[in-house]
Amino acid sequence: MSKYAIPSKIFLEMGGWRQPLIMVDRIEDFKYGENGYIKIIKHVTYNDPYLLGHFPENPIMPGAIISEIFGQASEYFSFLTDMSDIYQENHGEALHSLRDIYSKIHDENMRNIIRARRAQVQGVLASQNLKFKDVAYPGDTIEVTSKLTFSDASGFRHYSVSAQVGKKIISQGVIINFREVKQL
């Protein structure tokens, strides 16, 4: 577990999701830049509402929910990148890692950036091309890695994603998020 966990109140301000659809329990790592990525953690619990009707005799994490985890992780990557860009533009200081962001997370300037950017950004999971190689069960911890591969002028962002439980890859592929930034 990263010692640079973002406090839950601030973490919720960054995402556009609320329970029962928040699929990211913790941001584990973030690297800014051309070879940037995000790693997140999702714990599969026995009382997750989507498990109740999905193979009740043998509950497994639904593939559609894993797709949602990929979409949310990828949006958090884009959001943290936005925060880093805006902070550097406004304050002249580069934020290249989760540790850097953590060091500024209680700064009112950063909180204002988070609130303003969240009000500007909206998006959806637009497309996916995923391969499922194995399953996740209640009690498992899923680690997702997302890397931006490219963006286009129409607002579509393409991410290379993978999910693993322990050392076992359970899914990988590409997802595409549509992201729109409104001018306030």
VOZASE-592950 format. One line per field, with one value per residue: residue in three letters; x negated, z negated, y negated of N, C-alpha, C in turn; chain. Coordinates in steps of 0.05 Angstrom, whole numbers, plus 5000, padded with zeros to 4 digits. Atoms other than C-alpha are relative to their C-alpha. Example, Ala and Ser with C-alpha at 12.3 -4.5 7.8 and 13.67 -1.06 7.14 Angstrom:
# residues 2
type = [ala,ser]
nxx = [4982,5016]
nzz = [5000,5001]
nyy = [5024,5024]
caxx = [4754,4727]
cazz = [4844,4857]
cayy = [5090,5021]
cxx = [4982,5015]
czz = [5000,4986]
cyy = [4976,4978]
mol = [A,A]
# end
This chain:
# residues 184
type = [met,ser,lys,tyr,ala,ile,pro,ser,lys,ile,phe,leu,glu,met,gly,gly,trp,arg,gln,pro,leu,ile,met,val,asp,arg,ile,glu,asp,phe,lys,tyr,gly,glu,asn,gly,tyr,ile,lys,ile,ile,lys,his,val,thr,tyr,asn,asp,pro,tyr,leu,leu,gly,his,phe,pro,glu,asn,pro,ile,met,pro,gly,ala,ile,ile,ser,glu,ile,phe,gly,gln,ala,ser,glu,tyr,phe,ser,phe,leu,thr,asp,met,ser,asp,ile,tyr,gln,glu,asn,his,gly,glu,ala,leu,his,ser,leu,arg,asp,ile,tyr,ser,lys,ile,his,asp,glu,asn,met,arg,asn,ile,ile,arg,ala,arg,arg,ala,gln,val,gln,gly,val,leu,ala,ser,gln,asn,leu,lys,phe,lys,asp,val,ala,tyr,pro,gly,asp,thr,ile,glu,val,thr,ser,lys,leu,thr,phe,ser,asp,ala,ser,gly,phe,arg,his,tyr,ser,val,ser,ala,gln,val,gly,lys,lys,ile,ile,ser,gln,gly,val,ile,ile,asn,phe,arg,glu,val,lys,gln,leu]
nxx = [4983,5015,4996,4991,4972,4986,4978,4975,4983,5012,4998,4972,4997,5013,4984,4972,4984,4992,4991,5015,5016,5029,5014,5028,5002,5024,5020,5025,5024,4995,5024,4993,5017,4998,4998,4985,4980,4988,4993,4979,4992,4972,4995,4975,4989,4978,4974,4997,4973,5000,5006,4976,4985,5018,5007,4996,5012,5028,5003,5025,4999,4991,5018,4991,5010,5028,5002,4995,5025,5019,4992,5005,5029,5010,4992,5016,5026,4997,4994,5025,5017,4990,5007,5028,5004,4989,5016,5026,4994,4993,5019,5028,5012,4992,4990,5004,4995,4979,5013,4999,4972,4994,5012,4985,4972,4986,5004,4975,5002,4995,4972,4985,5004,4984,4972,4995,5003,4978,4976,5004,5004,4981,5007,4988,5014,4988,5005,5018,5010,5013,5001,4998,5016,4994,4979,5005,4980,4998,5024,5023,5007,5007,5018,4996,5019,4991,5019,4989,5016,4998,4976,4994,4989,4971,4995,5002,5026,5004,5017,5008,4992,5002,4991,5011,4995,5026,5016,4984,4985,4973,4989,5017,4991,4998,4975,4999,4982,4995,5004,4994,5007,4984,5012,4983]
nzz = [5000,4998,5023,4991,4994,5000,5019,4987,4993,4977,4979,4989,4986,4974,4982,4994,5007,5028,5005,4999,4976,5001,4996,5007,5029,5007,4980,5011,4988,4977,4988,4980,4976,4976,5008,5024,5006,5026,5011,5020,5014,5005,5016,4994,5026,4998,5000,4977,4990,4973,5002,5010,4979,4979,5007,5029,5012,4997,4993,4990,4992,4972,4981,4996,5023,4996,4980,5014,5015,4980,4993,5022,5004,4979,5004,5022,4988,4985,5019,5014,4980,4999,5025,4999,4979,5010,5023,4989,4986,5020,5022,4991,5012,4986,5016,4982,5013,5021,5024,4996,5003,5029,5016,4996,5001,5020,4992,4990,4971,4988,5004,4981,4974,5000,4998,4974,4978,5002,4989,4971,4985,5000,4980,5002,4988,4973,4986,5013,4986,5023,5001,5027,5001,5025,5015,5027,5019,5025,5016,4984,4995,4972,4994,4973,4989,4976,4987,4977,4976,4985,5001,4975,5002,5005,5029,5007,5011,4998,5022,5002,5027,5009,5027,5010,5027,5006,4976,4979,4984,4996,4976,4989,4974,4995,5004,4990,5014,4988,5022,4991,5020,4997,5009,5021]
nyy = [5024,5025,5018,5025,4998,5026,4998,4992,5022,5012,4979,5001,5025,4998,4983,5007,4977,4996,4972,4975,4997,5007,4975,5003,5002,5015,5005,4988,5013,5018,5012,5021,5003,4984,4972,5001,4978,5000,4974,5002,4976,4995,4976,4987,4991,4981,5015,5018,4996,4988,4972,4985,4987,4990,4972,4999,4976,5003,5029,5010,5028,5002,5013,5028,5016,5003,5021,5025,5006,5010,5027,5018,5002,5017,5028,5010,5007,5026,5022,5007,5014,5027,5014,5005,5021,5025,5009,5010,5025,5021,5003,4996,4977,4975,4978,4978,4974,5000,5013,5029,5009,4997,5022,5024,4994,5016,5027,5011,5004,4974,4994,5017,4988,4975,5007,5013,4981,4981,5013,5004,4975,4978,4980,4973,4978,5000,4976,4982,4976,4987,4971,4990,4976,4986,5013,5009,4990,5015,4997,5007,5028,5005,5023,5009,5019,5013,5018,5014,4994,5024,5015,5013,5027,4999,4996,4971,4992,4972,4991,4972,4993,4972,4994,4975,4992,4989,5000,4989,5020,4990,5014,5021,5009,5029,5013,5027,5018,5026,5020,5027,5020,5024,5025,5013]
caxx = [5000,4975,4962,4985,5058,5103,5154,5223,5259,5211,5210,5286,5282,5237,5284,5352,5377,5413,5432,5452,5414,5347,5301,5234,5218,5148,5099,5035,4987,4985,4931,4938,4913,4902,4893,4943,4992,5038,5046,5109,5137,5207,5226,5280,5324,5376,5430,5417,5488,5470,5448,5516,5547,5485,5479,5509,5483,5413,5405,5352,5336,5377,5336,5378,5357,5284,5294,5322,5260,5217,5257,5254,5180,5166,5206,5169,5104,5128,5154,5088,5051,5097,5085,5010,5013,5056,5015,4950,4982,5009,4953,4891,4881,4882,4921,4896,4916,4969,4920,4916,4992,4999,4952,5000,5067,5084,5062,5122,5095,5096,5165,5190,5159,5194,5262,5257,5232,5285,5339,5309,5298,5350,5343,5364,5333,5343,5313,5275,5234,5218,5197,5217,5167,5191,5240,5240,5278,5304,5244,5197,5160,5156,5097,5111,5058,5078,5033,5055,5035,5063,5116,5153,5180,5252,5243,5231,5174,5148,5117,5079,5107,5094,5123,5091,5105,5038,4992,5048,5073,5149,5163,5126,5139,5159,5213,5234,5263,5297,5279,5307,5280,5330,5306,5331]
cazz = [5000,5018,4960,5003,5003,5019,4963,4979,4978,5029,5069,5076,5098,5156,5184,5215,5183,5118,5085,5108,5172,5147,5171,5147,5074,5075,5122,5111,5159,5211,5258,5300,5371,5436,5403,5349,5317,5259,5214,5174,5126,5124,5069,5088,5026,5012,5004,5069,5097,5168,5142,5113,5180,5220,5216,5145,5134,5156,5152,5194,5213,5276,5337,5346,5277,5293,5355,5309,5264,5326,5346,5277,5268,5335,5319,5253,5293,5339,5279,5241,5304,5311,5238,5249,5313,5280,5216,5256,5299,5239,5189,5229,5193,5228,5197,5229,5179,5129,5075,5106,5110,5039,5014,5042,5030,4968,5001,5014,5084,5101,5071,5115,5176,5159,5150,5213,5257,5232,5250,5321,5340,5360,5398,5410,5425,5500,5524,5502,5533,5475,5467,5404,5385,5315,5261,5195,5135,5072,5027,5085,5095,5166,5187,5250,5291,5344,5393,5442,5512,5550,5552,5612,5627,5618,5543,5545,5503,5515,5457,5453,5391,5351,5289,5245,5182,5150,5207,5250,5307,5309,5365,5412,5474,5495,5470,5499,5456,5486,5446,5454,5418,5410,5405,5341]
cayy = [5000,4931,4885,4828,4846,4787,4773,4802,4735,4705,4770,4767,4694,4715,4768,4760,4824,4841,4907,4957,4942,4918,4973,4946,4959,4929,4896,4936,4900,4845,4823,4760,4752,4787,4855,4839,4888,4898,4959,4967,5018,5047,5096,5145,5154,5206,5152,5114,5104,5127,5195,5214,5232,5251,5327,5329,5400,5380,5304,5273,5201,5184,5165,5102,5079,5092,5048,4994,5000,4990,4929,4897,4912,4880,4818,4811,4814,4758,4718,4723,4703,4643,4624,4629,4586,4533,4531,4522,4468,4429,4441,4459,4525,4593,4650,4714,4768,4788,4765,4695,4690,4716,4662,4609,4642,4601,4536,4492,4475,4549,4558,4500,4533,4599,4566,4523,4579,4628,4576,4570,4643,4694,4758,4829,4896,4897,4962,5023,5079,5125,5197,5233,5287,5305,5282,5245,5272,5240,5229,5214,5149,5124,5080,5040,5004,4953,4917,4864,4886,4827,4773,4745,4677,4700,4713,4789,4816,4885,4924,4989,5025,5088,5119,5170,5208,5223,5241,5268,5222,5228,5177,5131,5090,5020,4974,4907,4852,4792,4730,4660,4599,4542,4471,4438]
cxx = [4982,5004,5009,5029,5014,5024,5027,5017,4990,5002,5028,5005,4988,5016,5028,5019,5006,5008,5028,4982,4971,4985,4970,4999,4975,4983,4973,4975,5009,4974,5009,4982,5005,5003,5016,5020,5013,5004,5020,5006,5030,5002,5027,5011,5024,5027,5002,5027,5001,4994,5024,5014,4982,4989,5002,4987,4969,4993,4972,5004,5009,4980,5008,4990,4970,4995,5004,4975,4979,5007,4995,4971,4988,5008,4985,4972,5001,5004,4974,4980,5009,4992,4970,4994,5009,4983,4973,5005,5005,4978,4971,4986,5011,5008,4999,5007,5023,4989,5001,5028,5008,4989,5016,5030,5016,4997,5026,4999,5006,5029,5018,4997,5018,5029,5006,4998,5023,5026,4998,5002,5025,4993,5013,4980,5013,4997,4980,4993,4984,5000,5000,4986,5007,5021,4990,5024,5002,4976,4974,4995,4990,4982,5003,4978,5012,4979,5014,4983,5002,5028,5005,5014,5030,5007,4998,4971,4999,4979,4994,5005,4995,5009,4988,5008,4974,4983,5015,5015,5028,5013,4980,5011,4999,5027,4997,5020,5004,5000,5004,4993,5016,4985,5018,4998]
czz = [5000,4975,5008,5009,4998,4981,5014,5008,5026,5024,5013,5016,5028,5019,5003,4991,4970,4997,5011,5024,4999,5000,4993,4969,4992,5025,4988,5011,5024,5009,5023,5024,5022,4994,4975,4998,4973,4992,4978,4988,4997,4984,5007,4974,5004,5001,5022,5014,5027,4999,4993,5022,5022,4992,4970,4987,5001,5008,5009,5008,5029,5017,5005,4977,5002,5021,4987,4983,5019,5007,4978,4995,5021,4997,4977,5010,5014,4980,4985,5018,5004,4976,5001,5020,4989,4977,5010,5014,4981,4980,5006,4988,5013,4979,5017,4988,4980,4975,5003,4996,4971,4984,5003,4995,4979,5005,5012,5030,5015,4998,5020,5028,5003,5005,5028,5023,5000,5012,5031,5015,4997,5022,4995,5011,5027,5014,4985,5019,4980,5004,4971,4999,4975,4985,4973,4983,4976,4982,5015,5000,5028,5002,5030,5007,5026,5009,5024,5024,5020,4996,5028,4996,4994,4970,4992,4991,4999,4979,5003,4970,4994,4971,4991,4971,4992,5025,5025,5015,5005,5025,5009,5027,5002,4993,5011,4984,5017,4977,5012,4977,5007,4991,4981,5002]
cyy = [4975,4984,4973,5001,4972,5003,5004,4976,4986,5019,5000,4974,5002,5016,4991,5022,5001,5029,5003,5003,4991,5027,4998,4996,4983,4996,5009,4985,4983,4990,4982,5002,5020,5030,5003,5023,4994,5029,4995,5027,5000,5026,5011,5011,5017,4985,4980,5006,5014,5030,5017,5016,5012,5027,5004,5025,4999,4971,4993,4971,4999,4985,4971,4982,4996,4978,4973,4992,4989,4971,4979,4996,4981,4971,4988,4993,4973,4977,4992,4986,4972,4984,4992,4978,4973,4989,4988,4973,4977,4995,5006,5024,5025,5021,5025,5028,4997,4986,4970,4990,5001,4977,4974,5003,4984,4970,4989,4994,5026,5008,4984,5011,5025,4993,4988,5020,5020,4987,4997,5026,5018,5019,5026,5020,5005,5027,5017,5023,5015,5030,5008,5028,5017,4983,4990,5008,4981,5006,4993,4970,4998,4976,4994,4980,4989,4981,4987,5006,4977,4987,4989,4974,4999,5006,5029,5006,5030,5009,5030,5008,5029,5002,5026,5004,5015,4997,5008,4977,5012,4986,4979,4992,4970,4990,4972,4985,4975,4980,4973,4981,4975,4976,4987,4970]
mol = [A,A,A,A,A,A,A,A,A,A,A,A,A,A,A,A,A,A,A,A,A,A,A,A,A,A,A,A,A,A,A,A,A,A,A,A,A,A,A,A,A,A,A,A,A,A,A,A,A,A,A,A,A,A,A,A,A,A,A,A,A,A,A,A,A,A,A,A,A,A,A,A,A,A,A,A,A,A,A,A,A,A,A,A,A,A,A,A,A,A,A,A,A,A,A,A,A,A,A,A,A,A,A,A,A,A,A,A,A,A,A,A,A,A,A,A,A,A,A,A,A,A,A,A,A,A,A,A,A,A,A,A,A,A,A,A,A,A,A,A,A,A,A,A,A,A,A,A,A,A,A,A,A,A,A,A,A,A,A,A,A,A,A,A,A,A,A,A,A,A,A,A,A,A,A,A,A,A,A,A,A,A,A,A]
# end
